[in-house]
Amino acid sequence: MAYKKPMPVLIDEKVNYLKNNIQSVLRMGFIYRNCLNCIEWDEGKEECKRFKSRPPATIIVYSCPQWSQAVSDDDIPF
């Protein structure tokens, strides 16, 4: 039997929209901890303010032990 290359998985536009919204809700609700919702993350420079460097991709996605969220009025930027 000859090898038959599998067809690529095509993600429907509606499924992709739903996936992006779920990821956004989890990220902004602090359920899913990562660099993007850490108080130490600098959006403009795309780096960690605590360590003054850009973390590896796995740390950006999965977080690190030093992850922290805003807990006082001084941390709120408005």
N, C-alpha and C positions, 0 to 999 in steps of 0.2 A: 504494500500500500504506500503510495507516494505521499510525502508531506504536503499538506494543504495549508497555506498561510491563513490565519484567522482574519476575519473582517474587523476593521477598527470599530470600537464602540463609539457611536455617535450620540452625544447628549442633546436631547431635545431642548429647544429654547426655553420652554416653560420649566423644565426640570432644572436647567442651569439658573434661571431666575430664582426659583425656590431655594436652591442650594446656597446661592449668594445671600439671600435674605436670612436664612437660618444661621449661616456663619456670622453675619453681622449682628444679629440679636444675641447670639452666644458670646461674641466678643465684647459687645458694649454692656452686656449684663454681668460681666465679670464671672460668668460661668466657665468660659473658656479663657484661661489666663495665657496671655502671650505678650510680646513686647508692645504691640499696638495699643493695649489698654493699660500699660504700666505707667505710673507717674514719672518714671525716669526716662521714658522714651521721648526723643526729640524728633517730631514729625518732619520738620524742615531739613535737618541734617541727616535724618534716618540713621541715628546712632543713639546709644545708651549714654545718658548724661552722667550716670554714676561712674562708668568706666571709660567715658570719652572715646568710644570706638564702636564700630558696627559689629554686632555679635554674629556668629555663624548662623546659617539658615535654620538649623535644628533648634537653636536657642530662640530665635525669633518666633518660630512656630509653636514650640512646646513650652516656652518660658524657662525661667531659671529660679534658683532658690531665693534670689534677692528681689523677686517680683513684689511690687507694692501698688496699692491703689490709693487715691486721694482719701484721706480720713479726717482732715480738718478744714475749716473755712479758709485757711491760708493757702491750701493746695488747689482750691477752685479758681480757675483762671478768669473769672468774671465778677 
